[in-house]
């Protein structure tokens, strides 16, 4: 296939993908803004501008999850539109095989995946971290609205005794906690002192608490602007326990995994997230091959709606399976490399096999 025709097919795929991305972005933005406003409009510091800012910062993270579906739908739309205009028929009559005119779409899907991993992922991680900080500030004074069972908890051991740490919100990749509760225990496991702080920052060898209220022996102690609690926790351990893996940028994951393992941590969730991002471009290629199996029928015969819906369902099942097996990787039951790559490879072989049978007999 010549460069001109290949560039034309690639441009069609890229244009349709861009329109789908923009359209879904606008839809997600509208839904997230509406839902967030309904939950926070009663808070004292709420404003429409702040709600729009927080939603705009959260949407890139959501769009990262929607990328496989965008790739699937855009590939189906591209091939169906080319087929209905008989452009694929003309290409076939010129001796161009299905593999040749599928190549621009496959390359486009691969580049779309590289863009997602290389640009959208770091942007979404940074933006989501900023949105959590803004939302935490907006919700100050309303921390009791969160269930204690949903709050993250840690237990640290130091020479001064054990300390149980809970927080309503985890910020900055686990290095900053909001609405913190710390219970200091003695050698027998009894609670000696309770500290409630608006913020806690993990420093080198201690937690730095701000706006601290203390309770010891049932008596309220004077309020402190700042306080310190000794700790031997390392940032890598706290991030492994508290931080969401998808909030860590792709470029930082290898170093996080290596450092965490040097401290004896398994870092399963970080490793699974790293391989998930590595496999994303190939997942989009698999989605494109699945789309090709249901959208290349001759236009005069009619594109069966049931067949196209079946392709969408197959792509959805592939995504669901990827998410399910990812949970096994996070739990450490199966190596991260296996649980992430096997569904992608199987889906690619399925698409290639079906196309070989359909096109080449």
C-alpha positions in Angstrom: 0.0 0.0 0.0 1.3 3.4 -0.9 2.3 6.1 1.5 -0.6 8.4 0.4 -3.3 5.8 1.0 -1.8 4.7 4.3 -1.6 8.3 5.5 -5.2 8.8 4.5 -6.4 5.8 6.5 -4.3 6.9 9.4 -5.6 10.5 9.3 -9.2 9.1 9.3 -8.5 7.0 12.3 -6.7 9.8 14.2 -9.5 12.3 13.4 -12.3 10.0 14.6 -10.3 9.0 17.7 -9.7 12.7 18.6 -13.5 13.4 18.2 -14.4 10.5 20.4 -11.8 11.6 23.0 -13.1 15.1 23.1 -16.7 14.1 23.2 -16.3 11.6 26.0 -14.1 14.1 27.8 -16.9 16.7 27.7 -19.5 14.1 28.8 -17.3 12.9 31.7 -16.6 16.5 32.7 -20.3 17.3 32.8 -21.3 14.2 34.8 -18.4 14.6 37.3 -19.1 18.3 37.8 -22.8 17.6 38.4 -22.2 14.7 40.8 -19.4 16.6 42.7 -21.5 19.7 43.0 -24.5 17.7 44.4 -22.2 16.3 47.1 -20.4 19.5 48.1 -22.7 22.4 47.3 -23.7 22.6 51.0 -20.1 23.1 52.2 -19.1 26.6 53.3 -16.3 27.1 50.8 -18.1 25.8 47.8 -18.2 27.8 44.5 -18.9 26.9 41.0 -15.4 27.9 39.9 -13.8 25.7 42.5 -16.1 22.7 41.6 -15.2 23.2 37.9 -11.5 23.3 38.8 -11.7 20.1 40.8 -13.7 18.3 38.2 -11.3 19.4 35.4 -8.4 18.0 37.5 -10.1 14.7 38.1 -11.3 14.0 34.5 -7.8 13.1 33.1 -7.7 10.2 35.6 -11.1 9.0 34.5 -10.2 9.4 30.8 -7.2 7.2 31.3 -9.6 4.4 32.3 -11.8 5.1 29.2 -8.9 5.0 26.7 -9.4 1.2 25.8 -13.1 1.9 25.0 -12.3 5.0 22.9 -9.8 2.9 20.9 -12.4 0.2 20.3 -15.2 2.5 19.3 -13.0 4.7 17.1 -11.6 1.6 15.3 -15.2 0.3 14.7 -16.4 3.8 13.5 -13.4 4.2 11.2 -13.7 0.9 9.5 -17.5 1.1 9.2 -17.3 4.6 7.6 -14.6 3.4 5.2 -16.7 0.4 4.3 -19.9 2.3 3.8 -18.2 4.7 1.4 -16.8 1.7 -0.5 -13.3 2.9 0.1 -12.3 -0.6 1.4 -13.8 -2.1 -1.6 -11.7 0.0 -3.9 -8.6 -0.8 -1.8 -9.3 -4.5 -2.1 -9.9 -4.2 -5.9 -6.5 -2.6 -6.1 -4.9 -5.7 -4.6 -4.5 -4.3 -1.1 -5.1 -6.9 1.6 -7.0 -6.4 4.9 -3.7 -6.6 6.7 -2.4 -3.6 4.8 -5.2 -1.2 5.3 -5.5 -2.3 8.9 -1.9 -1.4 9.5 -2.6 2.4 9.8 -5.3 1.8 12.4 -3.0 -0.5 14.4 -0.2 2.0 14.2 -2.7 4.7 15.3 -3.8 2.6 18.3 -0.2 1.9 19.3 0.6 5.6 19.2 -2.6 6.4 21.1 -1.4 4.0 23.8 2.1 5.5 23.9 0.5 9.0 24.2 -1.7 7.8 27.1 1.2 6.2 29.0 3.8 8.9 28.2 1.7 12.1 28.5 -1.8 11.5 29.8 -0.7 9.3 32.7 1.8 11.7 34.3 -0.7 14.6 33.8 -3.6 12.7 35.3 -1.5 11.6 38.3 -0.4 15.2 39.1 -3.9 16.6 38.4 -5.6 14.0 40.6 -3.2 14.7 43.4 -4.0 18.4 43.2 -7.8 17.7 43.1 -7.5 15.7 46.2 -5.7 18.5 48.0 -8.4 21.0 46.9 -11.2 18.7 47.8 -9.6 18.1 51.2 -9.4 21.8 51.9 -13.0 22.2 50.8 -14.2 19.5 53.1 -12.3 20.8 56.2 -14.5 20.6 59.2 -16.7 17.9 57.6 -14.4 15.0 58.1 -16.9 13.1 60.2 -19.0 12.5 57.1 -16.5 9.7 56.1 -17.0 6.3 57.7 -14.2 5.2 60.0 -14.2 1.8 58.3 -13.3 3.4 55.0 -10.4 5.3 56.4 -6.8 4.0 55.9 -5.0 2.8 59.1 -1.4 2.1 59.8 0.4 0.7 62.9 4.0 1.7 63.5 6.4 0.4 66.1 9.1 2.6 67.7 11.2 2.7 70.8 8.5 4.9 72.5 5.8 2.2 71.9 3.2 1.5 69.2 1.1 4.1 67.4 -2.0 3.5 65.4 -2.5 6.1 62.7 -5.8 6.8 60.9 -6.7 9.5 58.3 -9.8 10.6 56.4 -7.8 11.5 53.3 -4.5 10.5 51.8 -2.7 13.2 49.8 0.6 13.6 48.0 1.0 9.9 47.4 0.6 8.9 51.0 3.2 11.4 52.4 0.5 13.8 53.6 -2.6 12.9 55.7 -5.7 14.9 56.3 -7.9 14.8 59.4 -5.5 12.5 61.3 -6.1 10.4 64.4 -3.1 8.9 66.3 -3.4 6.6 69.2 -0.3 6.1 71.3 -0.1 2.7 73.0 2.0 1.5 76.0 3.8 -1.9 76.3 0.6 -3.6 77.4 -1.4 -2.3 74.4 -3.5 0.3 76.3 -4.1 3.7 74.8 -2.0 6.3 76.5 -2.8 9.4 74.4 -4.9 10.4 71.5 -3.9 13.1 69.0 -6.3 14.7 66.4 -4.6 16.8 63.8 -5.8 18.7 60.7 -2.7 17.6 58.8 0.2 15.2 59.2 3.4 15.3 57.0 5.9 12.4 56.9 9.4 13.8 57.5 12.7 12.0 58.0 12.1 10.1 61.3 8.9 11.8 62.5 5.4 12.8 61.7 4.9 16.6 61.7 1.4 17.3 63.0 -0.5 20.6 62.5 -3.4 22.0 64.5 -3.2 19.3 67.1 -5.8 18.4 69.8 -4.6 16.0 72.5 -6.5 13.7 75.0 -4.6 11.9 77.8 -6.2 10.0 80.6 -9.6 11.3 79.7 -8.5 14.9 80.1 -8.2 17.5 77.3 -4.7 18.9 77.0 -3.8 22.3 75.6 -4.1 22.6 71.9 -0.8 22.7 69.9 -0.1 24.4 66.6 2.5 21.8 65.7 3.7 18.5 67.2 5.9 15.6 66.4 5.5 11.9 66.7 8.6 9.7 66.2 8.4 7.1 63.4 10.6 4.6 61.6 8.3 4.4 58.6 9.9 5.1 55.2 8.0 7.0 52.5 8.1 3.9 50.2 6.3 1.9 52.9 3.7 4.5 53.5 3.1 4.9 49.7 2.8 1.2 49.2 0.2 0.9 52.0 -1.8 4.1 51.4 -1.2 5.5 48.0 -3.3 4.4 45.0 -1.0 2.9 42.4 -2.7 4.8 39.6 -1.8 8.1 41.2 2.0 7.4 40.8 3.3 8.6 37.4 4.6 6.0 35.0 8.1 7.3 35.0 8.4 7.1 38.8 7.1 3.6 39.1 10.3 1.6 38.4 12.2 3.6 41.1 9.4 3.2 43.6 9.3 -0.6 43.0 13.1 -0.9 43.3 13.3 1.1 46.5 10.2 -0.6 48.1 11.7 -4.0 47.4 15.1 -2.9 48.9 13.2 -2.4 52.2 11.7 -5.9 52.0 8.3 -4.9 50.6 6.7 -6.8 47.7 5.3 -3.7 45.9 2.8 -5.9 44.1 0.4 -3.1 43.4 3.1 -0.9 42.0 4.5 -3.7 39.8 1.0 -4.5 38.5 0.3 -0.9 37.7 3.7 -0.6 35.9 3.0 -3.7 33.7 -0.6 -2.5 33.1 0.7 0.7 31.6 3.4 -1.1 29.6 0.8 -3.4 28.1 -1.7 -0.6 27.4 -0.5 0.2 23.8 -0.8 -3.5 22.9 -4.2 -3.7 24.6 -5.4 -0.9 22.3 -4.0 -2.9 19.3 -6.0 -5.9 20.6 -9.1 -3.7 20.7 -8.5 -2.6 17.1 -8.2 -6.2 15.9 -11.4 -7.1 17.7 -13.1 -4.1 16.0 -11.8 -5.3 12.7 -13.5 -8.7 13.1 -16.9 -7.1 13.3 -16.6 -4.0 10.9 -15.1 -5.2 7.7 -18.1 -7.0 6.2 -19.0 -5.8 2.6 -21.3 -2.8 3.0 -23.9 -4.1 0.5 -24.4 -7.1 2.8 -25.1 -4.7 5.7 -23.2 -4.2 8.9 -25.1 -6.3 11.3 -26.0 -4.2 14.4 -25.9 -7.4 16.4 -22.4 -8.2 15.1 -21.1 -4.8 16.0 -22.6 -4.9 19.5 -21.0 -8.3 19.9 -17.6 -6.7 19.1 -18.3 -4.0 21.7 -19.2 -6.6 24.2 -16.1 -8.6 23.4 -13.9 -5.5 24.0 -15.8 -4.8 27.2 -15.2 -8.4 28.4 -11.5 -8.1 27.6 -11.4 -4.9 29.8 -13.3 -6.6 32.6 -11.0 -9.6 32.5 -8.0 -7.3 32.6 -9.3 -5.5 35.7 -10.2 -8.8 37.4 -6.8 -10.4 36.9 -5.2 -7.1 38.0 -6.7 -7.7 41.4 -4.8 -11.0 41.6 -1.6 -9.2 40.8 -2.2 -6.6 43.4 -2.8 -9.3 46.0 0.4 -11.1 45.0 -1.3 -14.3 44.1 0.1 -14.3 40.6 3.2 -12.5 39.2 2.2 -9.1 37.8 3.9 -9.8 34.5 1.6 -12.8 33.9 -1.7 -11.4 35.0 -1.3 -8.3 32.9 0.2 -9.6 29.7 -1.7 -12.9 29.2 -5.2 -11.4 28.5 -3.6 -8.9 26.1 -1.7 -11.6 24.2 -4.7 -14.0 24.1 -6.9 -11.2 22.7 -4.4 -10.3 20.1 -4.1 -13.9 19.0 -7.9 -14.2 18.9 -8.2 -11.2 16.6 -5.4 -12.3 14.3 -6.8 -15.9 14.1 -10.3 -14.7 13.3 -9.0 -12.3 10.6 -6.8 -15.0 9.1 -9.8 -17.4 8.9 -12.0 -14.7 7.5 -9.6 -13.1 5.0 -7.3 -15.8 4.0 -9.4 -18.9 4.7 
